[in-house]
Amino acid sequence: MNIHAIRAIYLFELARTWRTIMQSIASPVISTSLYFVVFGSAIGSRMTEIDGISYGAFIVPGLIMLALMTESIFNASFGIYMPKFSGTIYEILSAPISYVEIVIGYVGAAATKSIILGLLILATAQFFVSFEVEHPLWMLTFLTLTAITFSLFGFIIGVWADGFEKLQVIPMMIITPLTFLGGSFYSISMLPPLWQKITLLNPVVYLIDGFRWSFYSTSNINLIVSLGMTLTFLAICIAIVWWIFRTGYGLKN
């Protein structure tokens, strides 16, 4: 394992965060804070509790997941797309670095940035709503697994995209709607039985529900099922990345 190569890619990608700190950190935190103000304080004060939890506190895990998934995809996709766009990807591919080390460097940096962002939003939420994390280790587990999984997913999007427009298509047109429909702002138990079954086809539901359980010990889906679905999506992303490097799709042609 070439630790020096991984460290070089990792630190280079992290350095890009500090050069664009307003876009990478400040903007998501401010945007999520506005959700807390509007939904947590203004609307939440007029709504009843959900599963014994105040509405403002109930939406905290969902909003953190929304920001985490979106930023994980953006950071990883932009990180691998720019070397493709500038042509420096060939220098990386021709260097004495394995494909595993390349992925660890890029995905590790993207996941690190997303985890830091998630923790910042968690700390910011304390200024708007009152809540406690009952299972902090499980919370960090879901936070880390989600960041790594969606950073891998973003890496795949960055390889697939042949223009800046495509980098935004999946996060904006697919991931964000699935997150909103995945129980970020409501409990799926509030839906009619038919829609509850349809909602279970949404993979984001399992991520949000498991993450919410780590906060309040309440969920609509068994914790093991939520964890299993998260690991399944992670395994699928790993398999696709392996295929990309095996065939050279989007990198060598």
C-alpha positions as CSV (number, residue, x, y, z in Angstrom):
1,M,0.0,0.0,0.0
2,N,1.5,3.3,-1.2
3,I,0.7,5.5,1.9
4,H,2.5,8.5,0.4
5,A,0.4,8.5,-2.7
6,I,-2.8,8.2,-0.8
7,R,-1.7,11.0,1.5
8,A,-0.8,13.2,-1.4
9,I,-4.2,12.8,-3.1
10,Y,-6.1,13.1,0.2
11,L,-4.3,16.3,1.3
12,F,-4.7,17.8,-2.1
13,E,-8.4,17.3,-2.1
14,L,-8.8,18.5,1.5
15,A,-6.8,21.7,0.6
16,R,-9.4,22.4,-2.1
17,T,-12.0,22.7,0.7
18,W,-10.2,25.5,2.4
19,R,-9.8,27.3,-0.9
20,T,-13.6,27.1,-1.4
21,I,-14.7,27.2,2.2
22,M,-17.7,29.4,1.5
23,Q,-19.1,26.9,-1.0
24,S,-17.9,23.7,0.7
25,I,-18.7,24.4,4.3
26,A,-20.5,27.8,4.9
27,S,-23.2,27.5,2.2
28,P,-24.5,24.0,3.3
29,V,-24.5,25.0,7.0
30,I,-26.4,28.3,6.3
31,S,-28.9,26.5,4.0
32,T,-29.6,23.8,6.6
33,S,-29.9,26.5,9.3
34,L,-32.7,28.1,7.3
35,Y,-34.5,24.8,7.3
36,F,-34.2,24.7,11.1
37,V,-35.6,28.3,11.3
38,V,-38.5,27.7,8.9
39,F,-39.5,24.1,9.7
40,G,-38.1,23.7,13.2
41,S,-39.0,27.0,14.8
42,A,-41.8,28.6,12.7
43,I,-43.7,25.6,11.5
44,G,-42.6,23.2,14.2
45,S,-44.0,25.3,17.0
46,R,-47.5,24.8,15.5
47,M,-47.3,21.1,15.0
48,T,-47.8,18.2,17.4
49,E,-45.1,15.8,18.4
50,I,-44.2,12.8,16.2
51,D,-43.5,9.6,18.0
52,G,-43.1,11.6,21.2
53,I,-40.5,13.9,19.7
54,S,-41.0,17.6,19.0
55,Y,-41.2,18.3,15.3
56,G,-38.1,20.6,15.3
57,A,-36.0,17.8,16.9
58,F,-37.6,15.1,14.7
59,I,-36.3,16.7,11.4
60,V,-32.7,17.1,12.6
61,P,-31.5,13.7,11.5
62,G,-33.2,14.0,8.1
63,L,-31.7,17.4,7.4
64,I,-28.2,16.2,8.4
65,M,-28.6,13.3,6.0
66,L,-29.8,15.6,3.2
67,A,-26.7,17.7,3.5
68,L,-24.4,14.7,4.0
69,M,-25.6,12.8,0.9
70,T,-25.6,15.9,-1.3
71,E,-22.2,17.1,-0.3
72,S,-20.6,13.7,-0.4
73,I,-21.7,13.3,-4.0
74,F,-20.7,16.8,-5.0
75,N,-17.2,16.6,-3.4
76,A,-16.3,13.2,-4.8
77,S,-17.8,13.8,-8.3
78,F,-16.1,17.2,-8.7
79,G,-12.8,15.8,-7.2
80,I,-12.4,13.1,-9.9
81,Y,-14.1,15.1,-12.7
82,M,-11.6,18.0,-12.6
83,P,-8.5,15.7,-13.4
84,K,-10.6,14.3,-16.3
85,F,-11.5,17.7,-17.5
86,S,-7.9,19.1,-17.3
87,G,-6.2,15.9,-18.5
88,T,-4.2,15.3,-15.4
89,I,-6.0,12.0,-14.8
90,Y,-3.5,10.4,-17.2
91,E,-0.6,11.4,-14.9
92,I,-2.4,9.7,-12.0
93,L,-3.2,6.6,-14.0
94,S,0.4,6.3,-15.2
95,A,1.9,6.8,-11.8
96,P,3.0,3.8,-9.6
97,I,-0.3,3.9,-7.7
98,S,-2.9,1.2,-7.6
99,Y,-6.6,1.8,-8.3
100,V,-7.4,1.0,-4.7
101,E,-5.1,3.8,-3.5
102,I,-6.6,6.3,-6.0
103,V,-10.1,5.5,-4.7
104,I,-9.0,5.7,-1.1
105,G,-7.4,9.1,-1.6
106,Y,-10.3,10.7,-3.5
107,V,-13.2,9.0,-1.6
108,G,-11.5,9.3,1.7
109,A,-11.1,13.1,1.3
110,A,-14.7,13.6,0.1
111,A,-16.0,11.5,3.0
112,T,-13.9,13.4,5.5
113,K,-15.3,16.7,4.3
114,S,-18.8,15.4,4.5
115,I,-18.4,14.0,8.0
116,I,-17.0,17.3,9.2
117,L,-19.9,19.1,7.6
118,G,-22.4,16.7,9.2
119,L,-20.9,17.3,12.7
120,L,-21.0,21.1,12.1
121,I,-24.6,21.0,11.2
122,L,-25.3,18.8,14.2
123,A,-23.6,21.4,16.4
124,T,-25.5,24.3,14.6
125,A,-28.8,22.6,15.2
126,Q,-28.4,22.9,18.9
127,F,-28.9,26.7,18.5
128,F,-32.4,26.2,17.0
129,V,-33.9,23.1,18.7
130,S,-33.3,21.1,21.8
131,F,-32.3,17.4,21.4
132,E,-29.9,14.7,22.6
133,V,-28.1,11.9,20.8
134,E,-29.0,8.7,22.7
135,H,-26.6,6.4,20.8
136,P,-23.6,8.5,19.7
137,L,-21.6,5.5,18.5
138,W,-24.4,4.4,16.2
139,M,-24.9,7.9,15.1
140,L,-21.2,8.1,14.0
141,T,-21.4,4.7,12.4
142,F,-24.4,5.7,10.2
143,L,-22.7,9.1,9.5
144,T,-19.5,7.5,8.4
145,L,-21.1,4.7,6.4
146,T,-23.4,7.2,4.6
147,A,-20.5,9.6,3.8
148,I,-18.3,6.8,2.4
149,T,-21.2,5.2,0.4
150,F,-22.3,8.4,-1.2
151,S,-18.7,9.6,-1.8
152,L,-18.2,6.4,-3.8
153,F,-21.5,7.1,-5.6
154,G,-20.2,10.6,-6.3
155,F,-17.0,9.2,-7.6
156,I,-19.0,7.0,-10.0
157,I,-21.0,10.1,-11.2
158,G,-17.7,12.0,-11.7
159,V,-16.3,9.3,-13.9
160,W,-19.6,9.0,-15.8
161,A,-20.2,12.7,-16.4
162,D,-18.8,14.3,-19.6
163,G,-19.9,17.8,-18.7
164,F,-20.5,20.0,-15.6
165,E,-24.2,19.8,-16.1
166,K,-24.2,16.1,-15.6
167,L,-22.5,16.5,-12.2
168,Q,-25.8,18.2,-10.9
169,V,-28.4,16.0,-12.6
170,I,-28.4,13.0,-10.2
171,P,-28.0,15.0,-6.9
172,M,-30.7,17.5,-7.8
173,M,-33.1,15.4,-9.8
174,I,-32.9,12.1,-7.9
175,I,-31.1,12.2,-4.5
176,T,-32.8,15.4,-3.2
177,P,-36.4,14.3,-4.1
178,L,-35.7,10.8,-2.7
179,T,-34.5,12.4,0.6
180,F,-37.5,14.6,0.9
181,L,-39.8,11.6,0.2
182,G,-37.7,9.4,2.5
183,G,-39.1,10.6,5.8
184,S,-36.9,13.7,6.4
185,F,-39.8,15.9,7.4
186,Y,-42.3,13.2,8.5
187,S,-42.7,9.7,9.8
188,I,-43.6,7.1,7.2
189,S,-46.0,5.6,9.8
190,M,-48.2,8.7,9.1
191,L,-48.7,7.5,5.5
192,P,-51.6,5.3,4.4
193,P,-50.6,1.5,4.3
194,L,-50.2,1.4,0.5
195,W,-47.9,4.4,0.5
196,Q,-45.9,3.0,3.4
197,K,-45.1,-0.1,1.3
198,I,-44.2,2.1,-1.8
199,T,-42.0,4.2,0.4
200,L,-40.0,1.2,1.4
201,L,-38.7,1.0,-2.2
202,N,-36.9,4.2,-1.5
203,P,-33.4,3.3,-0.3
204,V,-32.9,6.6,1.4
205,V,-35.7,5.7,3.9
206,Y,-33.5,3.1,5.5
207,L,-30.6,5.6,5.9
208,I,-32.7,8.3,7.5
209,D,-34.6,5.9,9.7
210,G,-31.5,4.2,11.1
211,F,-29.8,7.6,11.6
212,R,-32.9,8.9,13.5
213,W,-32.9,5.8,15.7
214,S,-29.4,6.7,16.9
215,F,-30.8,10.0,18.1
216,Y,-34.1,9.0,19.7
217,S,-34.3,5.2,19.9
218,T,-37.4,5.3,17.7
219,S,-37.8,4.0,14.2
220,N,-40.2,2.5,11.7
221,I,-37.8,0.0,10.3
222,N,-35.7,-2.5,12.2
223,L,-32.2,-1.2,12.9
224,I,-30.5,-4.3,11.4
225,V,-32.5,-3.9,8.2
226,S,-31.5,-0.2,7.9
227,L,-27.8,-1.1,8.5
228,G,-28.0,-4.0,6.0
229,M,-29.5,-1.8,3.3
230,T,-26.7,0.8,3.9
231,L,-24.0,-1.9,3.6
232,T,-25.7,-3.3,0.5
233,F,-25.6,0.1,-1.3
234,L,-22.0,0.4,-0.2
235,A,-21.2,-3.0,-1.7
236,I,-22.9,-2.1,-5.0
237,C,-20.9,1.1,-5.3
238,I,-17.6,-0.7,-4.6
239,A,-18.5,-3.3,-7.3
240,I,-19.2,-0.5,-9.8
241,V,-15.9,1.3,-9.0
242,W,-14.1,-2.0,-9.4
243,W,-15.7,-2.5,-12.8
244,I,-14.8,1.1,-13.9
245,F,-11.1,0.6,-13.2
246,R,-11.1,-2.9,-14.7
247,T,-12.6,-1.7,-18.0
248,G,-11.2,1.8,-18.0
249,Y,-14.7,3.2,-18.5
250,G,-14.7,7.0,-18.5
251,L,-11.0,7.2,-17.6
252,K,-9.0,5.7,-20.5
253,N,-11.3,6.5,-23.4
